[in-house]
């Protein structure tokens, strides 16, 4: 009997030791996993803050980047930098504590408020950029008459004001009723009405405006480029020496000039007005860069807001643990959009790329090369020799003109045009 009791006790002790060992191994594995997650998130935070600081410095210090669109991008970088400083570290701490709120409960609604504010401000900035570029392309005359930089500052202020108004109910609700921002000791919004309305006002409606205006902008630029290609100007090959060359020495050719002016199809200057092909090309390049920024922002934030809305719509029919897990993953996918924007600017814009490279070497001013004076002869050799022959013919040392009654007027016209060319040289 005693042997049986001791055998049972030994088996029980072995089971407890095995269970404790398994639990210890599990806790060790979880600790290692959390350490890797913390390291990865720390890298994302450092890249987000550093990259956006470089963008702010580039727009502030580089004269080439000081225009309305880049002022919007600087404000957007400021938003992303604050997100990396004030929101991401707290989110990382909650992950390390198993998504339970480790800070004082009064800070929870403030943290959610900052999260909603910066996320809303990001899409409001992108929406404002899209609207501003569309207006500038459709009506450049009216847009250029006003101070574009002042207008940009006003629109940036409006974007921040709208974001603050949309986000303000979060701390009001949270400080008044703790249950609105806590669920199972986890800091998250629980008011379904605010989640649903806020998702549409702060994301889906601006997203629609942004996509529609961007598509219209690209379409308008393509139409203007097509018109410019159709309105090729008939010019001689060397337009600066036309009056100095004998008639018939150069054949008129249809040439495309990148500085040629283009109008609407009806010939009026209405709408987009007169625009050079070079400016259209620059606008198209800028639109490609902004298109990549828009696309990545949509791809990275759409899963979060769609899941957010679906969780409210389906309610208890959805698996709460599954939805919660997806939300925790998708919110960090959205945070990544704040880290990738500086890489997009570096990849597509050599001015940003050169500025970032100098800032990394602690050189904050552009290196100026010594000024070299280069005299360029704008008249081709062949045209210049022909012009000399034309001069000789005007003095009577060459062949006579067949129409003597036009020689004086031709001589005066050629002399005037020759003097203009020489003055340019």
C-alpha positions as a printed NumPy array, in Angstrom:
array([[   0.   ,    0.   ,    0.   ],
       [   2.796,    2.39 ,    0.925],
       [   4.597,    1.513,   -2.327],
       [   1.52 ,    2.423,   -4.348],
       [   1.166,    5.74 ,   -2.529],
       [   4.822,    6.595,   -3.077],
       [   4.554,    5.604,   -6.734],
       [   1.567,    7.911,   -7.199],
       [   3.378,   10.743,   -5.453],
       [   6.458,   10.244,   -7.609],
       [   4.369,   10.287,  -10.793],
       [   2.601,   13.429,   -9.632],
       [   5.897,   15.134,   -8.877],
       [   7.265,   14.124,  -12.285],
       [   4.178,   15.546,  -13.992],
       [   4.512,   18.804,  -12.076],
       [   8.188,   19.076,  -12.936],
       [   7.423,   18.378,  -16.604],
       [   4.617,   20.931,  -16.593],
       [   6.821,   23.535,  -14.937],
       [   9.59 ,   22.801,  -17.423],
       [   7.21 ,   23.176,  -20.354],
       [   5.818,   26.401,  -18.927],
       [   9.339,   27.746,  -18.401],
       [  10.297,   26.837,  -21.978],
       [   7.132,   28.501,  -23.271],
       [   7.783,   31.675,  -21.29 ],
       [  11.391,   31.718,  -22.51 ],
       [  10.257,   31.33 ,  -26.123],
       [   7.669,   34.073,  -25.671],
       [  10.289,   36.344,  -24.13 ],
       [  12.674,   35.737,  -27.039],
       [   9.846,   36.346,  -29.519],
       [   8.895,   39.604,  -27.805],
       [  12.519,   40.708,  -27.838],
       [  12.708,   40.192,  -31.599],
       [   9.415,   42.011,  -32.078],
       [  10.66 ,   44.901,  -29.942],
       [  13.899,   45.057,  -31.951],
       [  12.021,   45.083,  -35.265],
       [   9.565,   47.75 ,  -34.103],
       [  12.436,   49.853,  -32.717],
       [  14.075,   49.8  ,  -36.154],
       [  10.804,   50.91 ,  -37.757],
       [  10.495,   53.769,  -35.246],
       [  14.091,   54.919,  -35.812],
       [  13.688,   54.815,  -39.604],
       [  10.371,   56.683,  -39.391],
       [  11.697,   59.488,  -37.207],
       [  15.064,   59.845,  -38.948],
       [  13.69 ,   59.693,  -42.495],
       [  11.008,   62.282,  -41.894],
       [  13.441,   64.608,  -40.117],
       [  15.58 ,   64.46 ,  -43.275],
       [  12.54 ,   65.391,  -45.395],
       [  11.771,   68.371,  -43.132],
       [  15.382,   69.535,  -43.331],
       [  15.527,   69.128,  -47.126],
       [  12.437,   71.235,  -47.792],
       [  13.56 ,   73.854,  -45.275],
       [  17.151,   74.177,  -46.535],
       [  17.04 ,   73.359,  -50.255],
       [  15.838,   76.255,  -52.392],
       [  14.919,   73.925,  -55.261],
       [  12.404,   72.122,  -53.042],
       [  10.654,   75.206,  -51.695],
       [   7.345,   75.072,  -53.551],
       [   3.723,   74.476,  -52.603],
       [   3.708,   70.698,  -53.117],
       [   6.874,   70.166,  -51.079],
       [   5.477,   72.352,  -48.292],
       [   2.596,   69.868,  -48.088],
       [   5.11 ,   67.003,  -48.034],
       [   7.077,   68.72 ,  -45.25 ],
       [   3.93 ,   69.015,  -43.139],
       [   3.137,   65.374,  -43.924],
       [   6.654,   64.418,  -42.803],
       [   6.111,   66.381,  -39.588],
       [   2.937,   64.367,  -39.005],
       [   4.726,   61.068,  -39.605],
       [   7.61 ,   62.118,  -37.351],
       [   5.221,   62.867,  -34.466],
       [   3.541,   59.51 ,  -35.072],
       [   6.936,   57.831,  -34.7  ],
       [   7.779,   59.766,  -31.527],
       [   4.482,   59.825,  -29.614],
       [   2.383,   56.886,  -30.842],
       [   4.593,   54.025,  -32.038],
       [   6.698,   53.63 ,  -28.842],
       [   3.581,   53.356,  -26.688],
       [   2.104,   50.81 ,  -29.109],
       [   5.32 ,   48.786,  -28.815],
       [   5.088,   48.843,  -25.004],
       [   1.512,   47.533,  -25.119],
       [   2.682,   44.631,  -27.295],
       [   5.402,   43.746,  -24.783],
       [   2.766,   43.754,  -22.01 ],
       [   0.425,   41.471,  -23.936],
       [  -1.787,   44.318,  -25.202],
       [  -2.754,   45.322,  -21.667],
       [  -2.439,   49.032,  -20.867],
       [   0.61 ,   49.47 ,  -18.576],
       [   0.347,   53.256,  -18.144],
       [  -2.101,   55.353,  -16.087],
       [  -5.633,   54.994,  -17.428],
       [  -5.948,   58.776,  -17.981],
       [  -3.254,   58.546,  -20.688],
       [  -5.181,   55.973,  -22.741],
       [  -7.684,   58.395,  -24.378],
       [  -4.873,   60.887,  -25.02 ],
       [  -2.811,   58.211,  -26.781],
       [  -5.78 ,   57.144,  -28.912],
       [  -6.468,   60.805,  -29.685],
       [  -2.906,   61.307,  -30.971],
       [  -3.109,   58.1  ,  -32.997],
       [  -6.369,   59.161,  -34.668],
       [  -5.132,   62.74 ,  -35.124],
       [  -1.898,   61.864,  -36.933],
       [  -3.503,   59.155,  -39.081],
       [  -6.3  ,   61.535,  -40.087],
       [  -3.843,   64.367,  -40.734],
       [  -1.836,   62.147,  -43.086],
       [  -4.738,   61.432,  -45.404],
       [  -5.988,   65.032,  -45.157],
       [  -2.575,   66.216,  -46.364],
       [  -2.623,   63.781,  -49.283],
       [  -6.166,   64.858,  -50.139],
       [  -5.129,   68.536,  -50.025],
       [  -2.118,   67.849,  -52.266],
       [  -4.324,   66.117,  -54.818],
       [  -6.884,   68.935,  -54.834],
       [  -4.231,   71.674,  -55.014],
       [  -2.443,   70.073,  -57.963],
       [  -5.7  ,   69.517,  -59.853],
       [  -6.738,   73.16 ,  -59.404],
       [  -3.28 ,   74.366,  -60.421],
       [  -3.325,   72.293,  -63.612],
       [  -6.892,   73.109,  -64.6  ],
       [  -6.598,   76.842,  -63.926],
       [  -2.913,   77.858,  -63.753],
       [  -3.533,   81.536,  -64.537],
       [  -5.808,   82.094,  -61.532],
       [  -3.628,   79.861,  -59.373],
       [  -0.431,   81.733,  -60.258],
       [  -1.909,   85.18 ,  -59.633],
       [  -2.317,   84.406,  -55.948],
       [   0.618,   83.618,  -53.694],
       [   0.846,   79.838,  -54.009],
       [   3.003,   79.482,  -50.885],
       [   0.506,   81.461,  -48.814],
       [  -2.318,   79.346,  -50.193],
       [  -0.348,   76.208,  -49.335],
       [   0.081,   77.341,  -45.731],
       [  -3.64 ,   78.098,  -45.476],
       [  -4.526,   74.647,  -46.827],
       [  -2.061,   72.956,  -44.479],
       [  -3.635,   74.786,  -41.542],
       [  -7.076,   73.703,  -42.774],
       [  -5.939,   70.059,  -42.987],
       [  -4.674,   70.146,  -39.401],
       [  -7.817,   71.913,  -38.168],
       [ -10.116,   69.324,  -39.759],
       [  -8.004,   66.515,  -38.263],
       [  -8.192,   68.036,  -34.785],
       [ -11.983,   68.444,  -35.046],
       [ -12.457,   64.822,  -36.17 ],
       [ -10.21 ,   63.481,  -33.398],
       [ -11.457,   65.662,  -30.534],
       [ -14.371,   63.39 ,  -29.462],
       [ -11.872,   60.655,  -28.466],
       [ -10.468,   62.293,  -25.304],
       [ -13.894,   63.761,  -24.483],
       [ -15.519,   60.324,  -24.567],
       [ -12.594,   58.554,  -22.896],
       [ -12.191,   60.924,  -19.98 ],
       [ -15.934,   61.025,  -19.379],
       [ -16.553,   57.267,  -19.654],
       [ -13.661,   54.818,  -19.187],
       [ -15.546,   52.018,  -20.912],
       [ -15.417,   53.933,  -24.225],
       [ -11.65 ,   53.42 ,  -24.516],
       [ -11.019,   50.191,  -22.587],
       [ -11.903,   46.611,  -23.499],
       [ -10.509,   43.745,  -21.407],
       [  -7.83 ,   46.062,  -19.96 ],
       [  -6.723,   46.885,  -23.506],
       [  -6.654,   50.512,  -24.645],
       [  -8.864,   50.725,  -27.748],
       [ -11.982,   52.51 ,  -28.939],
       [ -15.193,   50.675,  -28.096],
       [ -17.797,   53.222,  -29.228],
       [ -19.19 ,   51.669,  -32.41 ],
       [ -20.827,   54.879,  -33.641],
       [ -17.597,   56.851,  -33.449],
       [ -15.602,   54.035,  -35.056],
       [ -18.038,   53.775,  -37.968],
       [ -18.556,   57.501,  -38.588],
       [ -14.914,   58.333,  -37.938],
       [ -13.707,   55.711,  -40.425],
       [ -15.807,   57.21 ,  -43.214],
       [ -15.115,   60.867,  -42.39 ],
       [ -11.404,   60.421,  -41.688],
       [ -10.523,   57.854,  -44.355],
       [ -13.031,   56.696,  -46.954],
       [ -14.469,   60.086,  -48.027],
       [ -11.026,   61.781,  -48.311],
       [  -9.805,   58.668,  -50.094],
       [ -12.521,   58.99 ,  -52.748],
       [ -11.744,   62.693,  -53.227],
       [  -8.032,   61.954,  -53.479],
       [  -8.423,   59.168,  -56.037],
       [ -10.915,   61.078,  -58.223],
       [  -8.841,   64.282,  -58.332],
       [  -5.637,   62.34 ,  -59.003],
       [  -7.224,   60.502,  -61.927],
       [  -8.571,   63.787,  -63.319],
       [  -5.125,   65.385,  -62.923],
       [  -3.38 ,   62.608,  -64.831],
       [  -6.066,   62.687,  -67.52 ],
       [  -5.738,   66.46 ,  -67.907],
       [  -1.936,   66.232,  -68.221],
       [  -2.225,   63.511,  -70.853],
       [  -4.715,   65.603,  -72.835],
       [  -2.433,   68.645,  -72.748],
       [   0.567,   66.562,  -73.775],
       [  -1.403,   65.135,  -76.71 ],
       [  -2.417,   68.643,  -77.813],
       [   1.182,   69.814,  -77.636],
       [   2.306,   66.911,  -79.781],
       [  -0.417,   67.704,  -82.322],
       [   0.388,   71.419,  -82.413],
       [   3.879,   71.066,  -83.806],
       [   5.3  ,   74.394,  -84.957],
       [   6.707,   74.679,  -88.47 ],
       [  10.115,   76.288,  -88.076],
       [  13.362,   76.298,  -90.077],
       [  16.145,   74.242,  -88.596],
       [  18.108,   77.338,  -87.506],
       [  15.416,   79.821,  -86.619],
       [  17.944,   82.435,  -85.405],
       [  19.51 ,   82.807,  -88.859],
       [  16.509,   82.643,  -91.157],
       [  16.846,   86.212,  -92.35 ],
       [  20.579,   85.855,  -93.038],
       [  20.398,   82.852,  -95.324],
       [  19.595,   82.871,  -99.055],
       [  16.118,   81.79 ,  -99.927],
       [  15.893,   78.048, -100.443],
       [  19.163,   77.267,  -98.643],
       [  17.305,   75.58 ,  -95.802],
       [  14.186,   73.481,  -96.116],
       [  11.433,   74.187,  -93.631],
       [  10.921,   71.243,  -91.319],
       [   8.296,   70.37 ,  -88.793],
       [  10.172,   70.534,  -85.509],
       [   9.039,   69.855,  -81.984],
       [  10.069,   72.426,  -79.435],
       [   9.836,   71.489,  -75.746],
       [   9.293,   75.147,  -74.949],
       [   6.443,   75.505,  -77.433],
       [   3.2  ,   76.846,  -76.022],
       [   0.059,   74.767,  -76.116],
       [  -3.577,   75.724,  -75.869],
       [  -6.908,   73.999,  -75.598],
       [  -8.352,   72.349,  -78.617],
       [ -10.691,   75.308,  -79.22 ],
       [  -7.703,   77.669,  -79.379],
       [  -8.684,   79.607,  -76.287],
       [  -6.577,   80.168,  -73.215],
       [  -9.381,   79.114,  -70.937],
       [  -9.003,   76.347,  -68.35 ],
       [  -5.449,   75.139,  -68.287],
       [  -4.312,   78.15 ,  -70.294],
       [  -1.017,   78.228,  -72.101],
       [   1.521,   75.711,  -70.89 ],
       [   4.911,   74.583,  -72.139],
       [   5.662,   70.969,  -72.914],
       [   8.514,   71.074,  -70.4  ],
       [   6.146,   72.098,  -67.598],
       [   3.744,   69.3  ,  -68.592],
       [   6.625,   66.814,  -68.447],
       [   7.616,   68.07 ,  -64.981],
       [   4.018,   67.811,  -63.78 ],
       [   3.8  ,   64.238,  -65.071],
       [   6.988,   63.254,  -63.229],
       [   5.698,   64.807,  -60.001],
       [   2.362,   63.049,  -60.47 ],
       [   4.127,   59.69 ,  -60.74 ],
       [   5.934,   60.227,  -57.427],
       [   2.762,   61.375,  -55.678],
       [   0.883,   58.48 ,  -57.265],
       [   3.275,   56.027,  -55.617],
       [   2.823,   57.806,  -52.272],
       [  -0.977,   57.702,  -52.646],
       [  -0.999,   54.043,  -53.692],
       [   1.185,   52.859,  -50.822],
       [  -0.843,   54.857,  -48.313],
       [  -4.085,   53.301,  -49.569],
       [  -2.647,   49.776,  -49.65 ],
       [  -1.245,   50.05 ,  -46.121],
       [  -4.22 ,   51.723,  -44.404],
       [  -7.158,   50.136,  -46.246],
       [  -6.944,   46.744,  -44.441],
       [  -7.155,   48.435,  -41.034],
       [ -10.159,   50.638,  -41.805],
       [ -12.005,   47.897,  -43.699],
       [ -11.521,   45.508,  -40.766],
       [ -12.551,   48.305,  -38.394],
       [ -15.844,   48.816,  -40.236],
       [ -16.498,   45.092,  -40.645],
       [ -16.018,   44.535,  -36.897],
       [ -18.757,   47.101,  -36.192],
       [ -21.104,   45.832,  -38.898],
       [ -20.958,   42.125,  -38.072],
       [ -20.801,   42.704,  -34.284],
       [ -20.956,   39.53 ,  -32.195],
       [ -21.159,   37.364,  -35.306],
       [ -17.437,   37.952,  -35.914],
       [ -14.751,   36.076,  -34.034],
       [ -13.539,   38.649,  -31.513],
       [ -10.072,   37.112,  -31.132],
       [  -9.578,   36.883,  -34.903],
       [ -10.704,   40.468,  -35.478],
       [  -8.525,   41.703,  -32.625],
       [  -5.492,   39.891,  -34.007],
       [  -6.055,   41.305,  -37.49 ],
       [  -6.455,   44.828,  -36.099],
       [  -3.173,   44.546,  -34.177],
       [  -1.345,   43.504,  -37.349],
       [  -3.032,   45.937,  -39.75 ],
       [  -2.432,   48.97 ,  -37.538],
       [   1.325,   48.379,  -37.791],
       [   1.043,   47.921,  -41.547],
       [  -0.535,   51.382,  -41.565],
       [   2.252,   52.772,  -39.399],
       [   4.771,   51.523,  -41.968],
       [   3.411,   54.019,  -44.506],
       [   4.962,   56.771,  -42.377],
       [   8.367,   55.127,  -42.752],
       [   8.375,   54.471,  -46.517],
       [   7.65 ,   58.   ,  -47.791],
       [  11.268,   59.268,  -47.403],
       [  12.46 ,   56.249,  -49.398],
       [  10.015,   57.124,  -52.196],
       [  11.324,   60.694,  -52.377],
       [  14.916,   59.411,  -52.395],
       [  14.178,   56.898,  -55.131],
       [  12.376,   59.246,  -57.527],
       [  13.868,   62.692,  -56.808],
       [  17.609,   63.324,  -57.138],
       [  17.381,   66.639,  -55.257],
       [  16.078,   64.82 ,  -52.169],
       [  18.649,   62.082,  -52.731],
       [  21.573,   64.5  ,  -52.894],
       [  20.312,   66.456,  -49.88 ],
       [  19.906,   63.32 ,  -47.745],
       [  23.409,   62.162,  -48.684],
       [  24.896,   65.506,  -47.606],
       [  22.933,   65.569,  -44.346],
       [  24.224,   62.099,  -43.497],
       [  27.745,   63.568,  -43.763],
       [  26.726,   66.563,  -41.617],
       [  26.944,   68.941,  -44.585],
       [  23.843,   71.072,  -44.509],
       [  24.69 ,   73.472,  -47.324],
       [  24.985,   72.621,  -50.988],
       [  28.558,   72.54 ,  -52.248],
       [  28.984,   75.388,  -54.722],
       [  31.241,   74.889,  -57.683],
       [  33.368,   77.794,  -58.97 ],
       [  31.538,   79.855,  -61.562],
       [  32.866,   79.346,  -65.069],
       [  32.07 ,   81.765,  -67.865],
       [  31.464,   79.87 ,  -71.076],
       [  30.841,   81.71 ,  -74.326],
       [  28.69 ,   79.717,  -76.676],
       [  28.333,   80.587,  -80.343],
       [  24.642,   80.175,  -81.033],
       [  25.089,   80.345,  -84.838],
       [  26.118,   77.053,  -86.489],
       [  29.246,   77.212,  -88.672],
       [  27.363,   76.384,  -91.847],
       [  24.739,   79.021,  -91.146],
       [  27.443,   81.546,  -90.262],
       [  29.286,   80.999,  -93.528],
       [  26.025,   81.315,  -95.402],
       [  25.331,   84.561,  -93.57 ],
       [  28.718,   85.921,  -94.729],
       [  27.836,   85.081,  -98.291],
       [  24.575,   86.858,  -97.843],
       [  26.454,   89.916,  -96.561],
       [  28.744,   89.875,  -99.582],
       [  25.787,   89.65 , -101.893],
       [  24.252,   92.673, -100.22 ],
       [  27.392,   94.71 , -100.988],
       [  27.303,   93.76 , -104.631],
       [  30.376,   91.446, -104.473],
       [  28.337,   88.301, -105.062],
       [  25.497,   87.393, -107.333],
       [  22.893,   90.084, -108.   ],
       [  19.311,   89.613, -106.953],
       [  16.885,   89.013, -109.774],
       [  14.431,   91.474, -108.291],
       [  16.372,   94.73 , -107.844],
       [  13.385,   96.609, -106.571],
       [  13.404,   94.412, -103.422],
       [  17.14 ,   94.568, -102.759],
       [  17.029,   97.59 , -100.464],
       [  14.279,   96.232,  -98.258],
       [  15.925,   92.806,  -98.14 ],
       [  19.247,   94.439,  -97.274],
       [  17.678,   96.39 ,  -94.409],
       [  15.805,   93.369,  -93.078],
       [  18.844,   91.088,  -93.251],
       [  21.036,   93.715,  -91.602],
       [  18.545,   94.17 ,  -88.756],
       [  18.223,   90.431,  -88.133],
       [  21.998,   89.993,  -88.374],
       [  22.524,   92.681,  -85.747],
       [  20.03 ,   90.941,  -83.463],
       [  21.881,   87.622,  -83.794],
       [  25.258,   89.276,  -83.197],
       [  23.88 ,   91.011,  -80.119],
       [  22.751,   87.61 ,  -78.752],
       [  26.221,   86.22 ,  -79.387]])
